[in-house]
Amino acid sequence: MTQRKTAAVLLIGDELLSGRTRDINLQNIAGFLAPIGIQVAEARIVSDDESAIVDAVNALRAAYDYVFTTGGIGPTHDDITADCVAKAFDDPIGVRDDALAIIRERYEQTGVELTEARMRMARIPDSASLIKNPVSGAPGFQLGNVFVMAGVPSIARAMLEDVGPRLEGGEVIKSANLRAKGMREGDVAAHLGKVAEEHPGTSIGSYPWYGGPKDSGVNIVVRSADETALDAAMQAVAKMITDAGFEPVAGD
């Protein structure tokens, strides 16, 4: 029987907590993992603080099958993720020849000077394996079940292509949804709770939308690894919406 596989995403950076930078890495990572049967079960945002990063890495890697970190592996003083992950695993870290060779080649191709600051991006824990970075060259790395990637979304997404073959997938969660225009959550709250109770093999969520006085309603989403259970729950949701006097419409 296929087992459930879970992951956590650790988003690192003061710029995220300050609101200056909007994160889309969580969405990209979750979207990449879902089709191979790995469900993101937790996400955290921590500042560029050593103890916060180390504590989060240790907590998450013990709780989930995989951990994905983004941010903090660049050339500046506040890029401390690599050192923090090395500390979490009690693994030595320094400039690695294999990582430095990749970075040096990239800078030679672009005619950019390889400064001491840029060499910091070749600091990789001794026991880690590199993650390819086809966008800017500087690699990420894998240490145990932790994958350390860049914070720039285009780079992090490109790195996932090298990470994918290393992952063991599990059960794939399927989803379906029905939209009911004009319906309010209060119209069906009690009935929806009963539907969820009667279909324990599914996860059912209610999400209202507000697009103006004449464009509002509720979107009911059903998720399950069991397609038969999913279909049965969807039929029950459709009947509930109809009985409430609204028209169920299949959503995207």
N, C-alpha and C positions, 0 to 999 in steps of 0.2 A: 504494500500500500504506500502511495506517495506521501512523504512527510511534509509538514508545513515548514517552510523556511522563512526566517525573519531577518530584517536588517534595521539598523539605526543610521540616521544621518546626523553628523555633528558639523554644524556650520560655525566657522570660527572667524571672528573679526569685530573690532569695535565699530566699524562702519555699518555693520548690520544692526547692532543694538542702538546706534544713534539715529537710525532711520535714513541716513544719507545714501545707503545702498539698498536697493530692493533685491531680495533673494529670489532666484528662479532655479537654483541648483536642486533644491528639494523636489520640485516638480519634475525636473529632468531626470533625476536619479530614480524617483519612484516610477515614472513612466517607462524607464528603461528596464527596471527590475520586474515589474508586474507580469509581462508576457512570459518570462522564464520561471515564474512561480516563486518569486521572492517578494514578500510583502514588507513594506516599510512600516514598522510598528511604533517607532518613536523618532522624534527629531528634537534636537536641542540647538540653541544658539549660545555660544559662550564668547567672552571677550578675549583679547590677546593677553591672557594672564596664564602664567605657567601652571599654577596649581589647579586652576579651573579646567584647563585643557587636559592635564594628566588625570585628574579625578574623573572627568567625563569619559575619557578614552577607556580607563579601567572598568568603570561601571558598565558602559555600553558593550564592550567586547565580551564581558562575562554574561551578559543578559541575552545577546542576540547572535545569530549565526554569522552575520557580517556587519561591519561598521564602515561607513564612508565619511571621510572628513573632507571639507573643502575650505580653502583659504589658508594663508599664513606660510606658504612655501616659496615666497619671492625673495628678492635680494636685500630688502630693507631691514632695519633693526627690529621692527615689530613682527617680522616673519619668523615665528618661533615654533611652528607646529612640528617640524621634523625633530627638533630637539626634545619637545614635549612627548612625542610618541616614543622616541628612543628611551626616554626616562620611564615612561609607563611600562615598557617591556624590559627595563634594566638592560638595554642593549647599547654597546658603544656606538658613537657616531663621529664621523669626520668626513672630509672631502674624499669621495670615492673616485678612483681612477676611471671606472666605467662611466659614471655619470658625468665626470668632468670632460671626458672625451666627446661625449654627445654634445655637451654645451659648447665646447671649444669649436667643434666642427660647424655648428649652427652659426656662431658668431663670425667665424672665418668666411662662411658663405655670404653673410649679410654685410661684412665689412665693419662690424661693430667691435669696439675694444672689449676684451674680456678682462674686466676689472676685478679687484679683490672682492668687491661687493657682489658682483655677479657670480663669482665662484662659490658664494654661500649656497647657491641653488644646487650645488653638487654635494652638499652635506646630506648623507644618507646613512641610516643605521647599518651596521655591519651585516646583520642577518637578513636584511630586507631584499626583496627582488624589485627591480625597476618597473615602472609603468610608463609606457611610451606616451610621448606628447608630440603628436604630429603638427600641432599648431605653432608653438613657440620653442619647442625643443627641450626645455628643462623638464626632466622626468619627475613623475611622482613615484610612489613606492608602496609596496605591500609588505606588511609585517604581521605575521599571524593572520588573523581574520580582519585586519584593519587595512583599508585602502586609503592612502593619503593623496589627495588630488588638489589641483589648483582651484582658486576661488573664482576666476574669470569663467563665466558659464560656458562659453564656446570651447575653452580648453578642457574644462571638467567633462563636458559631454564627449569630446573627442577621446579623452583618456578611457572612458567607459568601454570603448571598443576593444581595448587591450585587456580590460578587466573581465569582460563578459565570459570568455572561454575558461576562466579560472573558477567560475562560480558553479555550484551545484544547485540546480533548480528544484523546486518542490511543486506542490499543487497550485494550479493556476486558478485564481479567483475570477470568476466571470461576473459581469454586472449587466443589469437592464434597468430601464426607468420609464415611468409614466408621468406625464405632466397633466395637471388639471387647472385650466385657466379659470380664474374667479374664485377658486376654492381657497379657504384659509385653513391653517393648521388646526385651529380650534374646532373646525367642522368635523374633523375625522380623528382627532387625537386619541380618544378612547378606543375607537374601532381599530386604529392602526396598531395600538399596543396589543390588542387581542390577536391581530394577524401575526405580529412578530412572535407572540407567545405560541401560536399554533404552528409556526414554521421555524423550529429551533436550529435547523441546519442552514439558516440564512442570516444575513445582517441587513436590516431595513432602516433606511434613513429618510428623514423628511427635510426638504430644503425649500423654503419659500423664496419667491423672487418678486421684486417690486420694480416694475418698469413704467409706472405712472398709474393714474386713476383707472384706466381701462386695460391695463396690462400688468396684472399681478396674478399670482397663483402659487401652487405648490408642486414641487418636483419630488416624486417618491422614487428612491433608488434602492434596488435589491441586489445584494451580492452573495455569491455562494460558489464553492468549488464543485458542487453537485448540480449539474444542469437540470435534472429532474426536480430537485428541490427548488431551484430557481424558478422554473416554469410554474410550479404549483403556487409559489408565493406571489408571482406576478399575476396569476389569475385571481387570487384572493384580493390583491390590491386593486385590480381593475374592477372587481365586483363592489368593493368598498366605495370606490370613487363614484361609480354609477348609482349605487344605493343612496349616496349623499346628494345626488341630483346634478352631478357634473360629468363632463365627458373626458374619459381617459385617452390621452394621446401619447403614442410612443415617442420618446425623446431621442436625442442623439446619443 
